[in-house]
Amino acid sequence: MLKVVIADRMGKGQNVAKGIEAAGGTAVVVPGMGADMRLGQVMDKEKADMGISFCGSGGAGAITAHNQFGWSERHGMRSIQEGITAVQDGIKVLGFGFMDQEALGKALAETYFKKHPEAK
């Protein structure tokens, strides 16, 4: 089962979570302002397969998770296609600008399942 932790600088992430769940994954939204900076800790605690960070720059939470746990990360993404490519490339932590969109969550989860069919 795919488990994705979502952490948004402004405490959002509910829409991308809906997309992940619609595609058959499990989403954990980190609550509160500055949640992106806690992404790595929550991913570790939840034993998540993937993490998504949202902030203005699209990087702070992803880079912090990488520095704390050594996971592969890609940041500064601004489109669904960039996220799809990152998942296809095996990236574990994805950093986006503010993009709390259901379509993003669905596309990322579907791509993950195509790459890892055993996770479904």
N, C-alpha and C positions, 0 to 999 in steps of 0.2 A: 504494500500500500504506500502510495506516495504521500509524504507529509511535508508541507511547505510552511515555513514561518515567514510572516509578512510584518515588516516594521517600517512605519511611516513617520517622518519627522514631526508631522502635525497630528499624529494619533489616528490616522485613517487607515485604509487598507481593506475595508469591508467589501468593496466592489470586486477587487481582484480575488478576494477569498471566495466570493460567489462563483466566479468563473472556474476556479480550481475545483471546487466542490461539484459544479455541474459536469466537469470532465471526469469525475470519479476519484479525485484526490481529497486529502484532508488538509484544511488550512487552520493555522494558528495565528491570530492577529495579536501582536504585542500592543497592549494598551498604553495610552498616554503620550504626552508631548515628548519629543526626543527619543521615541521608541527605536529609531534606526540605530542608535548607538548601543542598544542592548541586543541587537539581532544575533550576534554570535553566541552570547550566553544562553539565549532562549533556544537557538538551534541545537546547541550542545545538550541542554537539559531535555529537550523533546526528542533528541536523536533524529533530527530532520534530514530529509534527503536533499532539500534545497531551501535557500533563503532569498527573500526579495527585500531590498531596501529602497525606500523612496525618500528623496530630499531634493532640495533645489539644485544642487550640483550633480546629484545622482551617484555620489561616491562615498560619502562619509561612513555610512553603516557597513557597506560592502568591504571597504578598505580596512575598517576596524575589525570586522569578523575575520578577514584574511590574516591580519597582523596577530590576532589573539589565538587563532586555531590553525592557521596555515592552509585553509581551504582555498581552492581556486576561486578567483573572482574576476568579474568584468564590470566596470562601472562607466558612468557617463552615458548610459543608453537612453534613447529618446523615442524608440519605436518598438512596436510589437515584433517586427522582423529582426531587429537587433537581439531581442530576447530569445527568439526562436533559434537564431544562429548560436548564441551562447550556450543554450541547452544542448543543441546538437554537438557542440564542441566539448561537452562534458563539464561545463562550468557549474560550480555548486552555489555560489553566492552572486546574485545579480543586482546591480545598482542602477536604478532608474531615476530620472527626474520625476516630478509628480505626475503619475499616470495611474491613478487608482481606477482602472477600467476592468469590467467583467471580461471583455474580449481578450485582454492581456492574460489574465489568469487562466482562462480556458485554453488559449493557444500554447502557453508554457506547459500546462499539464498534459495536453494532448501530445506535444512534442516529446516530453519526458517519457510518456508511455510508449511512443513509437521507438524510442531509443532503448528503453528498458521494459519490454513487454511483461517481464516477470513481476513487475511492480503493480500491475493492475489487479 
